[in-house]
Amino acid sequence: MKITIENHDGRLRLRWIYQGKRLQMSCGVNDDPTGRAVAKQKAAQIELDIQAGYFDPTLLKYKPRTRGKTATEITAPELFQKYIQHLIKEKGLTTRSISGRYNPLFRQLEKSLNIPAFKVTEFAAGNFLALLLERASSRTAKDRLWLLQGAWNWAKGKYHISESNPWENHLKRIKPSESKRIKPFTANEIQLILNAFKGDRYYSHYYPLVKFLFGVACRFGEAAGLRWRNVADDFSHIIFCETISRGTHRNTTKTGKFRTVVISPNISAMLKLHSEKPHKPDDLVFSSPQGNPLDDHNFNRRA
């Protein structure tokens, strides 16, 4: 196996064949005596790695570590920011999710782990985890480690990130603290709540929503995002396929899957009565008195 050094527009590059595949790599140097010496050194390193079984097929090991627009080396916060952009594109992250879950972690990385991403070792990751646990519960810390593990897995083969993930072992060491058991409402309490909504001069508008939430196994955002076109004509079942959170619409459920729910005769009768108000197929089943999408935060705080 022979690595060829070529002049390409005044710059040097290497070309060779590895396992039947043609590979090439820019050396990042000009075609001059100094550049030729650098290119020969790179070629010798690649040949030695191939013979010894340590060849890196991503070629990152042999590329110069550069900054800027086409950087091959970035900091830990920059890596996480690129991961966020990837998730926005691939999974359609909402503004609320970014500001509430991802941005706080990005700011913590900027403050406490602003080093080249490839230098984040398991030891450095452990120190960062210790800082997280000082400021947050074990549950929150574990959630943030999941995000960091995902970011580093995504970045493998890029930005000089190695195969071993520095966050992986730390996830196994966090034991979530036991949360307080929440008791469900009794039948009597449910009726008291429904009566209070039904008879309230300000909040009676939300009575159908509250009755629906008590009678159907769904998240608040799924109820808020339900449209009349997703309610069966005979009111026997409904389809959850979108959500509204903090008043912001999202074209999917939290799990990303549509689901059909058969509803009880009691809820069916309530929806039938509720449907007698003028509406269009694309209208929301439950909305504010002004017809706006529901904001779960405002509803919980006020109603």
C-alpha positions in Angstrom: 0.0 0.0 0.0 1.5 3.3 -1.2 0.3 6.8 -0.2 0.8 9.3 -2.9 1.5 13.0 -2.2 -0.2 15.3 -4.8 -0.3 19.0 -5.6 -3.9 20.3 -5.7 -4.2 24.0 -6.6 -0.9 24.7 -4.8 -1.9 22.7 -1.7 -0.8 19.2 -0.8 -3.1 16.2 -0.3 -2.6 12.5 0.2 -4.3 9.7 -1.8 -4.3 6.0 -1.2 -6.5 2.8 -1.2 -7.7 1.2 2.0 -9.7 -2.0 1.9 -10.6 -1.4 -1.7 -11.8 2.1 -1.1 -10.1 5.2 -2.5 -9.3 7.8 0.2 -7.9 11.3 0.1 -7.1 13.9 2.7 -5.9 17.5 2.5 -2.7 18.1 4.5 -3.6 21.8 5.0 -0.1 22.9 3.8 1.3 24.6 0.7 3.5 22.8 -1.8 6.9 23.9 -0.6 9.8 22.1 1.1 8.2 22.6 4.6 4.8 21.4 3.4 6.4 18.4 1.7 8.0 17.4 5.0 4.7 17.7 6.8 2.9 15.6 4.1 5.5 12.9 4.3 5.2 12.8 8.1 1.4 12.4 7.8 1.7 9.7 5.1 4.2 7.7 7.3 1.8 8.0 10.3 -1.1 6.6 8.3 1.0 3.8 6.8 2.2 2.8 10.2 -1.4 2.9 11.7 -2.7 0.7 8.9 0.1 -1.9 9.4 -0.4 -1.9 13.2 -4.2 -2.0 13.1 -4.8 1.5 14.6 -6.0 3.3 11.4 -8.8 5.8 11.9 -11.2 5.5 8.9 -12.8 8.9 9.8 -9.3 10.5 9.2 -9.9 12.9 12.1 -6.8 11.6 13.8 -4.6 12.8 10.9 -6.3 16.1 10.1 -5.1 19.4 11.5 -7.2 20.7 14.3 -8.7 23.8 13.0 -11.1 26.5 14.3 -13.6 28.7 12.5 -16.4 27.9 10.0 -15.1 24.5 9.0 -13.7 23.6 12.4 -12.5 20.1 13.2 -12.1 21.1 16.8 -14.7 22.7 18.9 -15.4 23.4 22.6 -17.8 21.3 24.7 -20.5 24.1 24.7 -20.1 24.5 20.9 -20.6 20.7 20.4 -23.8 20.8 22.6 -25.1 23.8 20.6 -24.5 21.9 17.3 -26.4 19.0 18.8 -29.3 21.2 19.7 -29.4 22.5 16.1 -29.4 18.9 14.9 -32.4 18.0 17.2 -34.3 21.1 16.0 -33.9 19.9 12.5 -34.5 16.2 13.0 -37.1 16.2 15.8 -38.7 19.7 15.6 -37.8 20.8 19.2 -40.1 23.5 20.5 -38.9 26.9 21.7 -40.1 26.0 25.2 -38.1 22.7 25.2 -34.9 24.5 24.1 -35.3 27.3 26.7 -36.4 25.1 29.5 -34.3 22.0 29.1 -31.3 22.6 26.8 -30.3 26.2 27.2 -29.7 25.9 31.0 -27.3 23.0 30.4 -25.6 25.0 27.6 -25.0 27.9 30.0 -23.6 25.5 32.6 -21.2 24.0 30.0 -20.1 27.6 29.1 -19.4 28.4 32.7 -17.8 25.2 34.0 -16.7 23.0 31.0 -15.5 25.5 28.4 -12.7 23.3 27.1 -12.1 21.5 23.7 -14.7 18.7 23.4 -12.1 16.0 22.7 -10.5 16.8 26.1 -13.6 16.0 28.0 -12.4 12.8 29.7 -14.3 10.7 32.2 -12.5 12.5 35.0 -13.6 15.9 33.6 -17.1 14.6 33.1 -17.2 13.5 36.8 -16.1 16.9 38.0 -18.9 18.5 35.9 -21.4 16.0 37.4 -20.4 17.0 40.9 -21.2 20.6 40.1 -24.6 19.6 38.7 -25.5 17.7 41.8 -24.6 20.8 43.9 -27.2 22.8 42.1 -29.9 20.3 41.1 -31.6 17.1 42.2 -30.3 13.7 41.1 -33.2 13.4 38.8 -32.4 16.6 37.0 -28.7 15.8 36.9 -29.4 12.4 35.4 -31.6 14.0 32.7 -28.8 16.4 31.8 -26.3 13.5 31.6 -28.6 11.7 29.2 -28.5 14.9 27.0 -24.7 15.0 27.2 -24.3 11.3 26.4 -26.6 11.8 23.4 -24.6 14.8 22.2 -21.2 12.9 22.4 -22.7 9.8 20.7 -23.9 12.1 17.9 -20.5 13.7 17.6 -18.5 10.4 17.3 -16.2 10.6 14.3 -16.5 14.4 14.2 -14.5 17.1 16.1 -11.9 14.5 17.2 -14.4 12.8 19.5 -13.4 9.3 20.3 -15.5 6.1 20.4 -15.6 6.0 24.2 -18.2 8.2 25.7 -17.0 10.1 28.9 -20.6 10.5 30.3 -21.7 6.8 30.0 -20.3 5.4 33.2 -21.5 8.4 35.3 -25.1 7.7 34.3 -25.0 4.3 36.0 -23.8 5.9 39.3 -26.7 8.3 39.8 -29.5 6.8 41.8 -32.6 9.0 41.6 -34.0 10.0 45.0 -37.4 8.6 45.9 -40.1 11.0 44.9 -43.2 11.5 47.1 -46.1 9.3 46.2 -49.0 11.3 44.9 -52.4 10.1 45.9 -55.1 10.3 43.2 -58.3 12.3 43.9 -61.2 10.3 45.4 -64.5 10.1 43.6 -66.0 12.6 46.0 -63.1 15.0 45.5 -63.5 14.7 41.7 -67.2 15.6 42.0 -66.4 18.6 44.2 -63.9 19.9 41.7 -66.2 19.5 38.8 -69.1 21.2 40.6 -66.7 24.1 41.5 -65.8 24.6 37.8 -69.4 24.2 36.6 -70.7 26.8 39.0 -67.9 29.4 38.8 -68.7 32.7 37.1 -65.2 33.0 35.8 -64.1 29.4 35.1 -67.2 27.5 34.1 -66.0 27.8 30.5 -63.4 25.1 31.4 -65.8 22.6 32.9 -65.9 20.4 29.7 -62.0 20.4 29.6 -61.7 19.4 33.3 -64.4 16.7 32.9 -62.5 15.4 29.8 -59.2 15.3 31.7 -60.7 13.3 34.5 -62.4 10.9 32.1 -59.6 10.3 29.5 -56.1 9.1 30.0 -54.2 11.9 28.2 -51.7 14.7 28.9 -52.9 18.2 29.2 -51.1 19.2 25.9 -53.0 16.4 24.1 -56.3 17.6 25.3 -55.4 21.2 24.4 -54.3 20.1 20.9 -57.4 18.0 20.1 -59.4 19.2 17.1 -63.0 18.4 16.1 -61.8 16.5 13.0 -60.1 14.0 15.3 -63.3 13.3 17.2 -65.3 10.4 15.7 -68.7 11.4 14.2 -70.5 9.1 16.7 -68.3 10.4 19.6 -67.1 6.8 20.3 -63.4 7.5 20.1 -60.8 10.3 19.6 -57.4 10.4 18.0 -54.5 12.2 19.6 -52.0 13.3 17.0 -50.8 16.8 18.1 -50.2 18.8 21.2 -50.2 22.4 22.5 -47.8 23.4 25.2 -47.6 26.9 26.8 -49.9 27.9 24.0 -47.5 26.7 21.3 -48.7 24.2 18.7 -46.7 21.1 17.8 -47.5 18.7 15.0 -46.9 15.6 17.0 -47.5 14.1 20.5 -44.7 13.9 23.1 -43.9 10.3 22.1 -44.1 11.1 18.4 -46.9 8.6 17.8 -50.6 8.9 17.0 -53.0 7.0 19.3 -56.7 6.2 19.2 -58.6 6.3 22.5 -62.1 4.8 23.0 -64.0 7.1 25.4 -66.7 6.3 28.0 -70.4 7.0 27.4 -70.2 9.7 30.0 -67.4 11.6 28.1 -69.0 10.9 24.8 -72.3 12.5 25.9 -70.3 15.5 27.2 -68.5 16.0 23.9 -71.7 15.7 22.0 -73.3 18.4 24.1 -70.1 20.5 23.8 -70.1 20.1 20.0 -73.4 21.9 19.7 -71.6 25.2 19.8 -70.7 26.5 16.3 -67.3 25.1 15.2 -65.3 24.0 12.1 -63.4 20.6 11.8 -60.0 22.3 12.3 -61.2 24.2 15.4 -59.8 23.2 18.8 -62.2 21.2 21.0 -61.0 23.1 24.1 -59.7 26.7 24.0 -59.7 29.9 26.0 -62.9 32.0 26.2 -61.4 34.1 23.4 -60.9 31.0 21.3 -57.1 31.0 21.7 -55.0 27.8 22.3 -54.8 26.9 26.0 -51.6 27.7 28.0 -51.2 24.9 30.6 -49.0 27.1 32.8 -51.7 29.9 33.0 -54.5 27.3 33.5 -52.7 25.6 36.4 -51.8 28.9 38.0 -55.2 30.6 37.7 -58.0 28.0 37.2 
